[in-house]
């Protein structure tokens, strides 16, 4: 919801840092971020919350740097974009699993399953919608130059905020997982309604 509005802040934070790693390939930065995220998930499984939180922030740092380096230093590639999103999804699954492992409750397990199921549906929804829009753009470039993937209630900023809340308030994991999952359901509904109106 806030991703486009906060783009200036994100660029202002990451673009100056990109010069320090400009010699790196973006996918390598993505891979470093993946390692940080997975080690962070492992730390949460042992209730090492401060270490996990630091590793989470490092994951987000490298996830922001890979895109900045790609844009600023003309290193964009299809492989880089693919690796970036795939590694994000791995971390987005691993972190809540690690947190629940360290603070196990049956309600938390049910809430986690619900939240990850909403991720599954949301991911399938927007990825396939992106493929349809790209197919239509390729078939008739002039007609669809202004068609953009609709923003949903949950985007990168909201995900960052909720994941950080998971780490700061592990005693409320079940409740937070359920609330976040419900927000993702709303996002799926928003994109579905947009698709019904725009693609029929």
C-alpha positions in Angstrom: 0.0 0.0 0.0 2.8 2.4 0.9 5.5 1.0 -1.4 5.3 3.7 -4.2 4.8 6.5 -1.7 7.9 5.5 0.2 10.1 4.8 -2.9 11.9 8.1 -2.4 12.8 7.1 1.2 14.0 3.7 0.1 16.1 5.2 -2.7 17.5 7.8 -0.4 18.6 5.1 2.1 20.0 2.5 -0.3 21.4 4.5 -3.3 24.2 6.2 -1.3 25.3 2.8 0.1 25.2 1.1 -3.3 28.6 2.7 -4.2 30.3 0.6 -1.5 29.2 -2.6 -3.2 29.0 -1.4 -6.8 31.6 -4.0 -7.9 29.3 -6.9 -6.7 26.8 -8.5 -8.9 23.2 -7.9 -7.7 22.5 -11.6 -7.4 25.4 -12.0 -5.0 24.0 -9.3 -2.8 20.6 -11.2 -2.9 22.5 -14.4 -1.9 24.2 -12.7 1.1 20.7 -11.4 2.1 19.3 -14.9 1.8 22.1 -16.3 4.1 21.4 -13.5 6.7 17.7 -14.3 6.6 18.1 -18.1 7.0 20.6 -17.7 9.8 18.2 -15.2 11.4 15.4 -17.8 11.2 17.8 -20.3 12.9 18.5 -17.8 15.6 14.8 -17.3 16.3 14.4 -21.0 16.6 16.7 -20.8 19.7 15.1 -17.6 21.0 18.1 -15.5 20.2 15.9 -12.6 19.3 18.5 -9.8 19.2 20.7 -11.8 16.9 17.7 -12.7 14.7 16.5 -9.1 14.6 20.0 -7.9 13.5 20.2 -10.6 10.8 16.6 -9.6 9.7 17.7 -6.0 9.2 20.9 -7.2 7.4 18.6 -9.3 5.1 16.5 -6.2 4.3 19.7 -4.1 3.8 21.1 -6.5 1.2 17.6 -6.9 -0.4 17.5 -3.2 -0.9 21.1 -2.9 -2.1 20.7 -5.5 -4.9 18.1 -3.4 -6.6 20.0 -0.1 -6.1 23.2 -1.6 -7.6 21.2 -3.1 -10.5 19.6 0.2 -11.4 22.4 2.6 -10.7 25.2 0.6 -12.3 23.3 -0.9 -15.2 23.5 -4.4 -13.9 19.8 -5.3 -14.3 19.1 -8.8 -15.5 16.2 -11.2 -15.6 18.2 -13.7 -13.6 18.8 -11.1 -10.9 15.1 -10.2 -10.7 14.2 -13.9 -10.5 16.8 -14.7 -7.8 15.7 -11.6 -5.8 12.1 -12.6 -5.5 12.8 -16.3 -5.0 15.2 -15.5 -2.1 12.7 -13.1 -0.6 10.0 -15.8 -0.6 12.4 -18.3 1.1 13.1 -15.8 3.9 9.5 -14.8 4.2 8.7 -18.5 4.9 11.7 -19.3 7.1 11.5 -16.4 9.5 8.0 -17.1 10.9 8.7 -20.8 11.0 11.9 -20.1 13.1 10.0 -17.8 15.4 7.2 -20.4 16.0 9.8 -23.1 16.5 11.3 -21.1 19.3 7.9 -20.2 20.9 5.7 -23.2 20.0 2.0 -23.2 20.6 -0.7 -25.1 18.9 -2.6 -21.9 18.1 0.6 -20.4 16.7 1.0 -23.4 14.4 -2.5 -23.1 13.1 -2.0 -19.3 12.6 1.3 -19.9 10.8 -0.4 -22.4 8.5 -3.1 -19.9 7.7 -0.7 -17.1 7.1 1.6 -19.2 4.8 -1.5 -20.4 2.9 -2.4 -16.8 2.2 1.1 -16.1 1.0 0.8 -19.1 -1.4 -2.5 -17.8 -2.9 -1.2 -14.2 -3.0 2.0 -15.2 -4.7 0.2 -17.3 -7.3 -2.3 -14.5 -7.9 0.1 -11.6 -8.5 2.7 -13.7 -10.4 0.2 -15.1 -12.8 -1.5 -11.7 -13.2 2.0 -10.2 -14.0 2.4 -12.9 -16.7 -1.0 -12.1 -18.2 -0.3 -8.4 -18.3 3.1 -9.0 -19.9 1.5 -11.2 -22.5 -1.0 -8.6 -23.3 1.6 -5.8 -23.4 3.7 -7.9 -25.8 0.7 -8.5 -28.1 -0.4 -4.9 -28.1 2.3 -2.6 -26.6 0.5 0.7 -27.4 -2.7 -0.3 -25.7 -1.2 -1.3 -22.4 1.6 1.1 -21.8 -0.3 2.6 -18.9 -1.6 -0.6 -17.3 0.2 -1.3 -14.1 -0.1 -4.1 -11.6 -2.6 -2.9 -9.0 -1.2 -2.1 -5.6 -2.7 -4.1 -2.7 -3.2 -3.5 1.0 0.0 -5.5 1.8 3.2 -4.7 0.1 6.9 -4.7 1.0 6.6 -1.9 3.6 3.7 -3.6 5.4 5.5 -6.9 5.3 8.6 -5.4 6.8 6.6 -3.8 9.6 4.7 -7.0 10.5 7.8 -9.2 10.4 9.5 -6.8 12.7 6.5 -7.0 15.0 6.7 -10.8 15.0 10.3 -10.5 16.3 9.6 -7.8 18.8 6.5 -9.4 20.3 7.0 -13.2 20.0 4.4 -13.7 22.7 1.7 -12.6 20.3 2.8 -14.6 17.2 -0.5 -16.3 16.7 -2.5 -13.1 16.8 0.0 -11.3 14.6 0.1 -14.2 12.1 -3.7 -14.2 11.9 -4.0 -10.4 11.4 -1.3 -10.3 8.8 -2.8 -13.3 7.0 -6.2 -11.5 6.9 -4.6 -8.4 5.4 -3.0 -10.6 2.7 -6.5 -12.1 2.0 -7.8 -8.5 1.5 -4.9 -7.9 -0.9 -5.8 -11.0 -2.9 -9.4 -9.9 -3.0 -8.3 -6.4 -4.3 -6.3 -7.9 -7.1 -8.9 -10.4 -8.0 -11.6 -7.7 -8.2 -9.2 -5.6 -10.4 -8.6 -8.6 -12.7 -12.3 -9.2 -13.0 -12.9 -5.6 -14.1 -9.8 -5.1 -16.3 -9.2 -8.5 -17.9 -12.7 -9.7 -18.7 
